[in-house]
Amino acid sequence: MTQRLIERIPVPQSEVWTDEPGAACLWVGYFIEEAVERGYEEDELPPEVLRFLDVWEYHGECCNGGHAQYYENEEDSRPRLKLMAKFLKTIGLPEHGRLIEDFEHFSIRNEGKIDDLYGREENGAVKEMFYGFDDRFTQLEQSEGKLVDCLAEWLLQQPWIEIEETGQSGDVTRLRQLIADPPDREARLAAKMRRREAENRGALLAFARGFLAYRTQGPKPDR
């Protein structure tokens, strides 16, 4: 079993006692992204924190450009969507969780059509396909509660959150200073780079095969 190397995430008071409920969420999001970039693995981080981060990113994408933007920007999100739906139900947002489940099923059923529309640069048509999910999200923000408020409330109740009482500011430079490098950092980063290169090669090959198939067979007919 891997040792949990990061057991606490310090959060400055300035990010908690504020009128902006997303401040603490943003701080923790940056903290985890920095830790992962340093080479930490998922099971070396506090439990459930990556599920929180997945939902936080979903929230940001949906508020900025809707579910179509999330679909376009978050590659290979399907395994995470199932975990996100379960997480949302656990923290008291069952309808938000069901929205995620329906979004996942819709994305799978319509993947070919969406890819064809993107291939024809009909991005507006893709966005229209997801309008129903955007409308449901907006309605749930009123009926079930704002997602950012619920995330912040859940986050600050976790035993691995440590609210600092020193009055230190919440700047990014200090955040980076709070994260110690993991053991064998250079070896970890080299292994991560190799994985990324392999993933990029695989994605490039898949794109090439798809492009050749498209040129040979033409677009798939709508069903």
BALUM-667632 format. One record per residue (C-alpha): x, y, z; chain; residue in three letters; residue number from 1. Coordinates in Angstrom, 1 decimal, always signed. Example, Ala and Ser with C-alpha at 12.3 -4.5 7.8 and 13.67 -1.06 7.14 Angstrom:
<recs>
{px->+12.3&py->-4.5&pz->+7.8&ch->A&aa->ALA&i->1}
{px->+13.7&py->-1.1&pz->+7.1&ch->A&aa->SER&i->2}
</recs>
This chain:
<recs>
{px->+0.0&py->+0.0&pz->+0.0&ch->A&aa->MET&i->1}
{px->+1.4&py->+3.4&pz->-1.0&ch->A&aa->THR&i->2}
{px->+2.2&py->+5.8&pz->+1.9&ch->A&aa->GLN&i->3}
{px->+0.0&py->+8.9&pz->+1.9&ch->A&aa->ARG&i->4}
{px->+2.7&py->+11.6&pz->+1.6&ch->A&aa->LEU&i->5}
{px->+0.4&py->+14.6&pz->+1.7&ch->A&aa->ILE&i->6}
{px->-1.9&py->+14.3&pz->+4.8&ch->A&aa->GLU&i->7}
{px->-2.9&py->+17.9&pz->+5.2&ch->A&aa->ARG&i->8}
{px->-3.6&py->+20.8&pz->+2.9&ch->A&aa->ILE&i->9}
{px->-3.1&py->+24.2&pz->+4.6&ch->A&aa->PRO&i->10}
{px->-5.6&py->+26.9&pz->+3.6&ch->A&aa->VAL&i->11}
{px->-5.0&py->+30.5&pz->+4.7&ch->A&aa->PRO&i->12}
{px->-7.7&py->+32.2&pz->+6.6&ch->A&aa->GLN&i->13}
{px->-7.9&py->+34.9&pz->+3.9&ch->A&aa->SER&i->14}
{px->-9.2&py->+32.1&pz->+1.6&ch->A&aa->GLU&i->15}
{px->-11.9&py->+31.0&pz->+4.1&ch->A&aa->VAL&i->16}
{px->-13.2&py->+34.2&pz->+5.7&ch->A&aa->TRP&i->17}
{px->-14.2&py->+35.9&pz->+2.5&ch->A&aa->THR&i->18}
{px->-17.4&py->+36.8&pz->+0.6&ch->A&aa->ASP&i->19}
{px->-16.2&py->+34.6&pz->-2.3&ch->A&aa->GLU&i->20}
{px->-17.2&py->+31.0&pz->-1.5&ch->A&aa->PRO&i->21}
{px->-15.0&py->+29.7&pz->-4.3&ch->A&aa->GLY&i->22}
{px->-11.7&py->+31.1&pz->-2.8&ch->A&aa->ALA&i->23}
{px->-10.9&py->+28.1&pz->-0.7&ch->A&aa->ALA&i->24}
{px->-11.9&py->+25.7&pz->-3.6&ch->A&aa->CYS&i->25}
{px->-9.5&py->+27.6&pz->-5.9&ch->A&aa->LEU&i->26}
{px->-6.7&py->+27.5&pz->-3.4&ch->A&aa->TRP&i->27}
{px->-7.0&py->+23.7&pz->-2.9&ch->A&aa->VAL&i->28}
{px->-7.4&py->+23.2&pz->-6.7&ch->A&aa->GLY&i->29}
{px->-4.1&py->+25.0&pz->-7.3&ch->A&aa->TYR&i->30}
{px->-2.5&py->+23.1&pz->-4.4&ch->A&aa->PHE&i->31}
{px->-3.4&py->+19.7&pz->-5.9&ch->A&aa->ILE&i->32}
{px->-2.4&py->+20.7&pz->-9.4&ch->A&aa->GLU&i->33}
{px->+1.0&py->+21.8&pz->-8.2&ch->A&aa->GLU&i->34}
{px->+1.5&py->+18.6&pz->-6.2&ch->A&aa->ALA&i->35}
{px->+0.6&py->+16.4&pz->-9.2&ch->A&aa->VAL&i->36}
{px->+3.0&py->+18.4&pz->-11.4&ch->A&aa->GLU&i->37}
{px->+5.7&py->+17.8&pz->-8.8&ch->A&aa->ARG&i->38}
{px->+5.2&py->+14.1&pz->-9.2&ch->A&aa->GLY&i->39}
{px->+2.8&py->+13.1&pz->-6.5&ch->A&aa->TYR&i->40}
{px->+0.5&py->+10.1&pz->-7.3&ch->A&aa->GLU&i->41}
{px->-3.3&py->+10.0&pz->-6.6&ch->A&aa->GLU&i->42}
{px->-3.0&py->+7.6&pz->-3.6&ch->A&aa->ASP&i->43}
{px->-0.4&py->+9.8&pz->-2.0&ch->A&aa->GLU&i->44}
{px->-2.9&py->+12.6&pz->-1.7&ch->A&aa->LEU&i->45}
{px->-5.8&py->+13.1&pz->+0.8&ch->A&aa->PRO&i->46}
{px->-8.8&py->+10.8&pz->+0.1&ch->A&aa->PRO&i->47}
{px->-11.4&py->+12.1&pz->-2.3&ch->A&aa->GLU&i->48}
{px->-9.5&py->+15.3&pz->-3.1&ch->A&aa->VAL&i->49}
{px->-9.2&py->+14.4&pz->-6.8&ch->A&aa->LEU&i->50}
{px->-12.9&py->+13.8&pz->-7.0&ch->A&aa->ARG&i->51}
{px->-13.4&py->+17.3&pz->-5.6&ch->A&aa->PHE&i->52}
{px->-10.9&py->+18.7&pz->-8.2&ch->A&aa->LEU&i->53}
{px->-12.7&py->+16.9&pz->-11.0&ch->A&aa->ASP&i->54}
{px->-16.1&py->+18.5&pz->-10.0&ch->A&aa->VAL&i->55}
{px->-14.4&py->+21.9&pz->-9.5&ch->A&aa->TRP&i->56}
{px->-13.1&py->+21.8&pz->-13.0&ch->A&aa->GLU&i->57}
{px->-16.5&py->+20.7&pz->-14.3&ch->A&aa->TYR&i->58}
{px->-18.1&py->+23.6&pz->-12.5&ch->A&aa->HIS&i->59}
{px->-15.6&py->+26.1&pz->-14.1&ch->A&aa->GLY&i->60}
{px->-16.0&py->+24.7&pz->-17.6&ch->A&aa->GLU&i->61}
{px->-19.8&py->+24.7&pz->-17.4&ch->A&aa->CYS&i->62}
{px->-20.0&py->+28.2&pz->-16.0&ch->A&aa->CYS&i->63}
{px->-17.6&py->+29.5&pz->-18.6&ch->A&aa->ASN&i->64}
{px->-18.9&py->+27.8&pz->-21.8&ch->A&aa->GLY&i->65}
{px->-21.4&py->+25.1&pz->-20.9&ch->A&aa->GLY&i->66}
{px->-21.4&py->+21.3&pz->-21.2&ch->A&aa->HIS&i->67}
{px->-20.2&py->+21.5&pz->-24.8&ch->A&aa->ALA&i->68}
{px->-17.0&py->+23.2&pz->-23.6&ch->A&aa->GLN&i->69}
{px->-16.5&py->+20.6&pz->-20.9&ch->A&aa->TYR&i->70}
{px->-17.0&py->+17.8&pz->-23.5&ch->A&aa->TYR&i->71}
{px->-14.5&py->+19.4&pz->-25.8&ch->A&aa->GLU&i->72}
{px->-11.8&py->+20.3&pz->-23.3&ch->A&aa->ASN&i->73}
{px->-11.9&py->+17.3&pz->-20.9&ch->A&aa->GLU&i->74}
{px->-10.5&py->+14.4&pz->-22.8&ch->A&aa->GLU&i->75}
{px->-11.0&py->+10.9&pz->-21.5&ch->A&aa->ASP&i->76}
{px->-13.4&py->+12.2&pz->-18.9&ch->A&aa->SER&i->77}
{px->-15.8&py->+9.2&pz->-18.9&ch->A&aa->ARG&i->78}
{px->-14.2&py->+7.2&pz->-16.1&ch->A&aa->PRO&i->79}
{px->-14.1&py->+10.4&pz->-14.0&ch->A&aa->ARG&i->80}
{px->-17.8&py->+11.2&pz->-14.7&ch->A&aa->LEU&i->81}
{px->-19.0&py->+8.1&pz->-13.0&ch->A&aa->LYS&i->82}
{px->-16.9&py->+8.9&pz->-9.9&ch->A&aa->LEU&i->83}
{px->-18.0&py->+12.5&pz->-10.0&ch->A&aa->MET&i->84}
{px->-21.7&py->+11.5&pz->-10.1&ch->A&aa->ALA&i->85}
{px->-21.2&py->+9.3&pz->-7.0&ch->A&aa->LYS&i->86}
{px->-19.3&py->+12.0&pz->-5.2&ch->A&aa->PHE&i->87}
{px->-22.0&py->+14.6&pz->-5.9&ch->A&aa->LEU&i->88}
{px->-24.7&py->+12.3&pz->-4.5&ch->A&aa->LYS&i->89}
{px->-22.5&py->+11.6&pz->-1.4&ch->A&aa->THR&i->90}
{px->-22.2&py->+15.4&pz->-0.6&ch->A&aa->ILE&i->91}
{px->-25.9&py->+15.9&pz->-0.8&ch->A&aa->GLY&i->92}
{px->-26.4&py->+16.9&pz->-4.5&ch->A&aa->LEU&i->93}
{px->-28.2&py->+13.8&pz->-6.0&ch->A&aa->PRO&i->94}
{px->-29.8&py->+15.7&pz->-8.9&ch->A&aa->GLU&i->95}
{px->-26.5&py->+17.2&pz->-9.8&ch->A&aa->HIS&i->96}
{px->-25.2&py->+13.7&pz->-9.8&ch->A&aa->GLY&i->97}
{px->-28.0&py->+12.5&pz->-12.1&ch->A&aa->ARG&i->98}
{px->-27.2&py->+15.3&pz->-14.4&ch->A&aa->LEU&i->99}
{px->-23.6&py->+14.1&pz->-14.7&ch->A&aa->ILE&i->100}
{px->-24.9&py->+10.6&pz->-15.4&ch->A&aa->GLU&i->101}
{px->-27.3&py->+11.7&pz->-18.1&ch->A&aa->ASP&i->102}
{px->-24.5&py->+13.9&pz->-19.6&ch->A&aa->PHE&i->103}
{px->-22.2&py->+10.9&pz->-19.8&ch->A&aa->GLU&i->104}
{px->-24.8&py->+8.6&pz->-21.4&ch->A&aa->HIS&i->105}
{px->-25.7&py->+11.3&pz->-23.9&ch->A&aa->PHE&i->106}
{px->-22.1&py->+11.9&pz->-24.8&ch->A&aa->SER&i->107}
{px->-21.5&py->+8.2&pz->-25.5&ch->A&aa->ILE&i->108}
{px->-24.7&py->+7.8&pz->-27.6&ch->A&aa->ARG&i->109}
{px->-23.9&py->+10.9&pz->-29.7&ch->A&aa->ASN&i->110}
{px->-20.1&py->+10.6&pz->-30.0&ch->A&aa->GLU&i->111}
{px->-20.1&py->+9.9&pz->-33.7&ch->A&aa->GLY&i->112}
{px->-22.4&py->+12.7&pz->-34.6&ch->A&aa->LYS&i->113}
{px->-20.5&py->+15.2&pz->-32.4&ch->A&aa->ILE&i->114}
{px->-17.2&py->+14.2&pz->-34.0&ch->A&aa->ASP&i->115}
{px->-18.7&py->+14.7&pz->-37.5&ch->A&aa->ASP&i->116}
{px->-20.0&py->+18.1&pz->-36.5&ch->A&aa->LEU&i->117}
{px->-16.6&py->+19.1&pz->-35.2&ch->A&aa->TYR&i->118}
{px->-15.0&py->+17.8&pz->-38.3&ch->A&aa->GLY&i->119}
{px->-17.2&py->+20.1&pz->-40.4&ch->A&aa->ARG&i->120}
{px->-16.4&py->+22.9&pz->-38.0&ch->A&aa->GLU&i->121}
{px->-20.0&py->+23.2&pz->-37.0&ch->A&aa->GLU&i->122}
{px->-19.2&py->+24.0&pz->-33.3&ch->A&aa->ASN&i->123}
{px->-22.4&py->+26.0&pz->-32.8&ch->A&aa->GLY&i->124}
{px->-24.4&py->+22.9&pz->-33.7&ch->A&aa->ALA&i->125}
{px->-22.5&py->+20.9&pz->-31.1&ch->A&aa->VAL&i->126}
{px->-23.1&py->+23.5&pz->-28.4&ch->A&aa->LYS&i->127}
{px->-26.9&py->+23.4&pz->-29.2&ch->A&aa->GLU&i->128}
{px->-26.9&py->+19.7&pz->-28.6&ch->A&aa->MET&i->129}
{px->-25.9&py->+20.3&pz->-25.0&ch->A&aa->PHE&i->130}
{px->-28.2&py->+23.2&pz->-24.3&ch->A&aa->TYR&i->131}
{px->-30.6&py->+21.0&pz->-22.3&ch->A&aa->GLY&i->132}
{px->-27.9&py->+20.1&pz->-19.9&ch->A&aa->PHE&i->133}
{px->-26.9&py->+23.7&pz->-19.5&ch->A&aa->ASP&i->134}
{px->-30.5&py->+24.6&pz->-18.7&ch->A&aa->ASP&i->135}
{px->-30.8&py->+21.7&pz->-16.1&ch->A&aa->ARG&i->136}
{px->-27.6&py->+22.9&pz->-14.5&ch->A&aa->PHE&i->137}
{px->-28.9&py->+26.4&pz->-14.2&ch->A&aa->THR&i->138}
{px->-32.2&py->+25.2&pz->-12.7&ch->A&aa->GLN&i->139}
{px->-30.4&py->+22.9&pz->-10.2&ch->A&aa->LEU&i->140}
{px->-28.3&py->+25.8&pz->-9.0&ch->A&aa->GLU&i->141}
{px->-31.6&py->+27.3&pz->-7.7&ch->A&aa->GLN&i->142}
{px->-33.5&py->+24.2&pz->-6.7&ch->A&aa->SER&i->143}
{px->-30.8&py->+22.0&pz->-5.1&ch->A&aa->GLU&i->144}
{px->-28.2&py->+24.6&pz->-4.2&ch->A&aa->GLY&i->145}
{px->-25.2&py->+26.3&pz->-5.8&ch->A&aa->LYS&i->146}
{px->-22.5&py->+23.8&pz->-6.6&ch->A&aa->LEU&i->147}
{px->-19.7&py->+26.1&pz->-5.5&ch->A&aa->VAL&i->148}
{px->-21.3&py->+26.7&pz->-2.1&ch->A&aa->ASP&i->149}
{px->-21.8&py->+23.0&pz->-1.5&ch->A&aa->CYS&i->150}
{px->-18.2&py->+22.2&pz->-2.6&ch->A&aa->LEU&i->151}
{px->-16.8&py->+24.9&pz->-0.3&ch->A&aa->ALA&i->152}
{px->-18.9&py->+23.7&pz->+2.6&ch->A&aa->GLU&i->153}
{px->-17.9&py->+20.1&pz->+2.1&ch->A&aa->TRP&i->154}
{px->-14.2&py->+20.9&pz->+1.6&ch->A&aa->LEU&i->155}
{px->-13.8&py->+22.9&pz->+4.8&ch->A&aa->LEU&i->156}
{px->-15.3&py->+20.0&pz->+6.8&ch->A&aa->GLN&i->157}
{px->-12.7&py->+17.6&pz->+5.7&ch->A&aa->GLN&i->158}
{px->-10.1&py->+16.4&pz->+8.3&ch->A&aa->PRO&i->159}
{px->-7.3&py->+16.9&pz->+5.9&ch->A&aa->TRP&i->160}
{px->-8.0&py->+20.6&pz->+5.5&ch->A&aa->ILE&i->161}
{px->-5.9&py->+22.7&pz->+7.9&ch->A&aa->GLU&i->162}
{px->-7.0&py->+26.3&pz->+8.2&ch->A&aa->ILE&i->163}
{px->-4.0&py->+28.5&pz->+9.1&ch->A&aa->GLU&i->164}
{px->-4.3&py->+31.1&pz->+11.8&ch->A&aa->GLU&i->165}
{px->-1.1&py->+33.0&pz->+11.0&ch->A&aa->THR&i->166}
{px->-2.7&py->+35.6&pz->+8.8&ch->A&aa->GLY&i->167}
{px->-0.5&py->+34.6&pz->+5.9&ch->A&aa->GLN&i->168}
{px->-1.7&py->+35.7&pz->+2.5&ch->A&aa->SER&i->169}
{px->-2.9&py->+33.2&pz->-0.1&ch->A&aa->GLY&i->170}
{px->-0.5&py->+34.0&pz->-3.0&ch->A&aa->ASP&i->171}
{px->+0.7&py->+31.4&pz->-5.4&ch->A&aa->VAL&i->172}
{px->+4.4&py->+31.8&pz->-4.5&ch->A&aa->THR&i->173}
{px->+3.6&py->+30.8&pz->-0.9&ch->A&aa->ARG&i->174}
{px->+1.4&py->+27.9&pz->-2.0&ch->A&aa->LEU&i->175}
{px->+4.3&py->+26.4&pz->-3.9&ch->A&aa->ARG&i->176}
{px->+6.6&py->+26.8&pz->-0.8&ch->A&aa->GLN&i->177}
{px->+4.1&py->+24.8&pz->+1.2&ch->A&aa->LEU&i->178}
{px->+4.5&py->+21.7&pz->-1.0&ch->A&aa->ILE&i->179}
{px->+7.6&py->+19.6&pz->-0.4&ch->A&aa->ALA&i->180}
{px->+9.1&py->+17.8&pz->-3.3&ch->A&aa->ASP&i->181}
{px->+8.2&py->+14.0&pz->-3.2&ch->A&aa->PRO&i->182}
{px->+11.0&py->+11.4&pz->-2.8&ch->A&aa->PRO&i->183}
{px->+12.8&py->+10.6&pz->-6.1&ch->A&aa->ASP&i->184}
{px->+11.2&py->+13.6&pz->-7.7&ch->A&aa->ARG&i->185}
{px->+13.4&py->+13.5&pz->-10.9&ch->A&aa->GLU&i->186}
{px->+12.6&py->+9.9&pz->-11.5&ch->A&aa->ALA&i->187}
{px->+8.9&py->+10.5&pz->-11.0&ch->A&aa->ARG&i->188}
{px->+8.9&py->+13.4&pz->-13.4&ch->A&aa->LEU&i->189}
{px->+10.8&py->+11.4&pz->-16.0&ch->A&aa->ALA&i->190}
{px->+8.3&py->+8.5&pz->-15.7&ch->A&aa->ALA&i->191}
{px->+5.4&py->+11.0&pz->-16.1&ch->A&aa->LYS&i->192}
{px->+7.1&py->+12.5&pz->-19.2&ch->A&aa->MET&i->193}
{px->+7.4&py->+9.0&pz->-20.7&ch->A&aa->ARG&i->194}
{px->+3.7&py->+8.3&pz->-20.1&ch->A&aa->ARG&i->195}
{px->+2.7&py->+11.6&pz->-21.7&ch->A&aa->ARG&i->196}
{px->+4.8&py->+11.0&pz->-24.7&ch->A&aa->GLU&i->197}
{px->+3.2&py->+7.5&pz->-25.1&ch->A&aa->ALA&i->198}
{px->-0.3&py->+9.0&pz->-24.7&ch->A&aa->GLU&i->199}
{px->+0.5&py->+11.7&pz->-27.3&ch->A&aa->ASN&i->200}
{px->+1.8&py->+9.1&pz->-29.8&ch->A&aa->ARG&i->201}
{px->-1.3&py->+7.0&pz->-29.2&ch->A&aa->GLY&i->202}
{px->-3.6&py->+10.1&pz->-29.7&ch->A&aa->ALA&i->203}
{px->-1.7&py->+11.1&pz->-32.9&ch->A&aa->LEU&i->204}
{px->-2.0&py->+7.5&pz->-34.3&ch->A&aa->LEU&i->205}
{px->-5.7&py->+7.5&pz->-33.5&ch->A&aa->ALA&i->206}
{px->-6.2&py->+10.9&pz->-35.2&ch->A&aa->PHE&i->207}
{px->-4.3&py->+9.7&pz->-38.3&ch->A&aa->ALA&i->208}
{px->-6.4&py->+6.5&pz->-38.6&ch->A&aa->ARG&i->209}
{px->-9.6&py->+8.5&pz->-38.1&ch->A&aa->GLY&i->210}
{px->-8.6&py->+11.0&pz->-40.7&ch->A&aa->PHE&i->211}
{px->-7.7&py->+8.4&pz->-43.2&ch->A&aa->LEU&i->212}
{px->-11.0&py->+6.6&pz->-42.6&ch->A&aa->ALA&i->213}
{px->-12.9&py->+9.9&pz->-43.1&ch->A&aa->TYR&i->214}
{px->-11.1&py->+10.6&pz->-46.4&ch->A&aa->ARG&i->215}
{px->-11.7&py->+7.1&pz->-47.6&ch->A&aa->THR&i->216}
{px->-15.3&py->+6.5&pz->-46.4&ch->A&aa->GLN&i->217}
{px->-16.6&py->+10.0&pz->-45.9&ch->A&aa->GLY&i->218}
{px->-18.7&py->+11.2&pz->-42.9&ch->A&aa->PRO&i->219}
{px->-21.0&py->+8.8&pz->-41.1&ch->A&aa->LYS&i->220}
{px->-24.7&py->+9.4&pz->-42.0&ch->A&aa->PRO&i->221}
{px->-26.8&py->+10.8&pz->-39.2&ch->A&aa->ASP&i->222}
{px->-29.1&py->+8.3&pz->-37.5&ch->A&aa->ARG&i->223}
</recs>
